[in-house]
Amino acid sequence: LLIAVYGFRAGDIANMKLSDINWDTCTITIVQSKTSTRLEHKITELCGKALVQYILNDRPNATNKYLFLKENGDTLAATSVSTMIFSGFTHCGIVIGNRKHGSHSLRHSLASNMLEQGTCILDISHVLGHDSVDTTKNTYAKVDVSHLRLCELEVPADE
């Protein structure tokens, strides 16, 4: 859910600490492991309820500072996060085929959906924590089919 809503990477989910959640300001703050960019997002109602449910009822009773833990109280690896997402896709009956299906596919879907809804590329870049808007443009702008169709050109009849 945190990847689909905020675009966090699997490694950032695995590295999240309980202290990254500020319940007083209703924010989640992380420093991205890939770019060292600090990201702060308002906690949505859906994410807040899911986090509370997990912390109060599902998180192993451990003194570990990390938010998400294995059943034995150990920390997760980024690959574990991606594997859980892949398992979730297959258990829901989603046909993967040759498409990407790990945690990054959720991040990519978030950016694509934001672009399709008319969110400017700079805002998408900020949400994803890219250091450069060019990274966002080069990765996600090409999938905005509805806006690409507005750029279509007529092919001359003699070609």
C-alpha positions as CSV (number, residue, x, y, z in Angstrom):
1,L,0.0,0.0,0.0
2,L,2.8,2.4,0.8
3,I,4.4,1.7,-2.6
4,A,1.1,2.1,-4.5
5,V,0.1,5.3,-2.7
6,Y,3.5,7.1,-2.1
7,G,5.7,5.4,-4.6
8,F,8.2,4.2,-2.0
9,R,10.8,1.7,-3.2
10,A,11.0,-1.8,-1.7
11,G,14.3,-0.9,0.0
12,D,12.7,2.1,1.6
13,I,9.8,0.0,2.9
14,A,12.3,-2.6,4.3
15,N,14.3,0.3,6.0
16,M,11.3,2.2,7.5
17,K,11.5,2.7,11.2
18,L,8.7,3.2,13.6
19,S,10.1,6.7,14.2
20,D,9.5,7.6,10.5
21,I,5.8,7.9,11.3
22,N,4.8,11.1,13.0
23,W,1.2,10.6,14.3
24,D,1.0,14.1,15.6
25,T,1.5,15.7,12.1
26,C,0.1,12.6,10.3
27,T,3.2,12.3,8.1
28,I,5.6,9.7,7.0
29,T,9.2,10.8,6.4
30,I,11.9,8.7,4.9
31,V,15.3,9.3,3.4
32,Q,15.4,7.3,0.2
33,S,18.2,4.7,0.2
34,K,18.8,5.1,-3.6
35,T,19.1,8.9,-3.8
36,S,19.4,10.0,-0.2
37,T,16.4,12.3,-0.9
38,R,14.2,13.1,2.0
39,L,10.6,12.5,1.3
40,E,7.6,13.5,3.5
41,H,4.1,12.5,2.7
42,K,0.8,13.1,4.5
43,I,-0.6,9.9,5.8
44,T,-3.8,9.1,3.9
45,E,-6.8,7.7,5.9
46,L,-6.4,4.4,4.1
47,C,-2.7,4.1,4.9
48,G,-3.1,5.3,8.4
49,K,-5.8,2.7,9.2
50,A,-3.6,0.0,7.6
51,L,-0.5,1.0,9.6
52,V,-2.5,1.1,12.8
53,Q,-3.9,-2.3,12.1
54,Y,-0.5,-3.7,11.4
55,I,1.2,-2.1,14.4
56,L,-1.4,-3.0,16.9
57,N,-2.5,-6.4,15.7
58,D,0.0,-8.0,13.3
59,R,3.5,-6.7,14.0
60,P,5.5,-9.1,16.1
61,N,6.0,-7.8,19.6
62,A,9.6,-6.9,19.3
63,T,11.8,-4.1,20.4
64,N,13.2,-3.8,16.8
65,K,13.2,-0.2,15.6
66,Y,12.1,-1.2,12.1
67,L,8.5,-0.9,11.2
68,F,8.0,-4.1,9.1
69,L,9.3,-7.3,10.5
70,K,9.2,-11.0,9.8
71,E,7.1,-13.2,12.1
72,N,10.2,-13.9,14.2
73,G,10.9,-10.2,14.7
74,D,13.8,-10.0,12.3
75,T,14.0,-7.2,9.7
76,L,12.9,-7.6,6.1
77,A,15.1,-7.4,3.1
78,A,14.0,-5.4,0.0
79,T,13.7,-8.6,-2.0
80,S,11.2,-9.9,0.6
81,V,9.0,-6.9,-0.1
82,S,9.1,-7.5,-3.8
83,T,8.4,-11.2,-3.3
84,M,5.4,-10.4,-1.2
85,I,4.0,-8.1,-3.9
86,F,4.6,-10.7,-6.6
87,S,2.8,-13.3,-4.4
88,G,-0.1,-10.9,-3.8
89,F,-0.5,-10.5,-7.6
90,T,-0.5,-14.2,-8.2
91,H,-2.9,-15.0,-5.3
92,C,-5.3,-12.4,-6.6
93,G,-5.4,-14.1,-10.0
94,I,-3.6,-11.3,-11.8
95,V,-2.1,-12.7,-15.0
96,I,1.4,-11.4,-15.1
97,G,2.5,-12.7,-18.5
98,N,5.7,-10.9,-19.5
99,R,4.9,-7.7,-17.6
100,K,6.9,-6.4,-14.7
101,H,5.4,-7.6,-11.5
102,G,7.5,-6.7,-8.5
103,S,7.3,-3.7,-6.2
104,H,8.5,-1.3,-8.9
105,S,5.5,-2.1,-11.0
106,L,3.3,-0.4,-8.3
107,R,5.6,2.6,-8.3
108,H,5.4,2.8,-12.0
109,S,1.6,2.5,-11.9
110,L,1.4,5.3,-9.5
111,A,3.4,7.6,-11.7
112,S,1.5,6.5,-14.8
113,N,-1.9,7.1,-13.2
114,M,-0.8,10.5,-11.9
115,L,0.3,11.5,-15.4
116,E,-2.9,10.2,-16.9
117,Q,-4.9,12.3,-14.4
118,G,-3.1,15.4,-15.5
119,T,-0.6,15.8,-12.6
120,C,2.4,17.8,-13.8
121,I,5.6,16.0,-14.3
122,L,7.4,18.1,-11.6
123,D,4.8,17.1,-9.0
124,I,5.2,13.4,-10.0
125,S,9.0,13.9,-9.7
126,H,8.6,15.3,-6.2
127,V,6.3,12.4,-5.1
128,L,8.8,9.8,-6.4
129,G,11.8,11.6,-4.9
130,H,13.7,11.9,-8.2
131,D,16.7,14.2,-8.1
132,S,15.9,15.4,-11.6
133,V,12.6,16.0,-13.4
134,D,14.4,14.5,-16.5
135,T,14.5,11.1,-14.7
136,T,10.7,11.3,-14.4
137,K,10.2,12.5,-17.9
138,N,12.4,9.8,-19.4
139,T,10.9,7.0,-17.4
140,Y,7.2,7.9,-17.2
141,A,6.2,10.5,-19.8
142,K,6.3,7.9,-22.6
143,V,3.5,5.9,-21.1
144,D,0.9,8.8,-21.2
145,V,-0.9,7.4,-24.2
146,S,-3.9,9.7,-24.0
147,H,-1.7,12.8,-24.2
148,L,0.5,11.2,-26.8
149,R,-2.5,10.8,-29.0
150,L,-3.0,14.6,-29.0
151,C,0.4,14.9,-30.8
152,E,-0.5,12.6,-33.7
153,L,0.4,13.8,-37.1
154,E,-1.3,13.0,-40.4
155,V,0.7,10.8,-42.6
156,P,0.9,12.3,-46.2
157,A,-0.9,10.2,-48.8
158,D,2.1,9.9,-51.0
159,E,4.2,8.1,-48.3
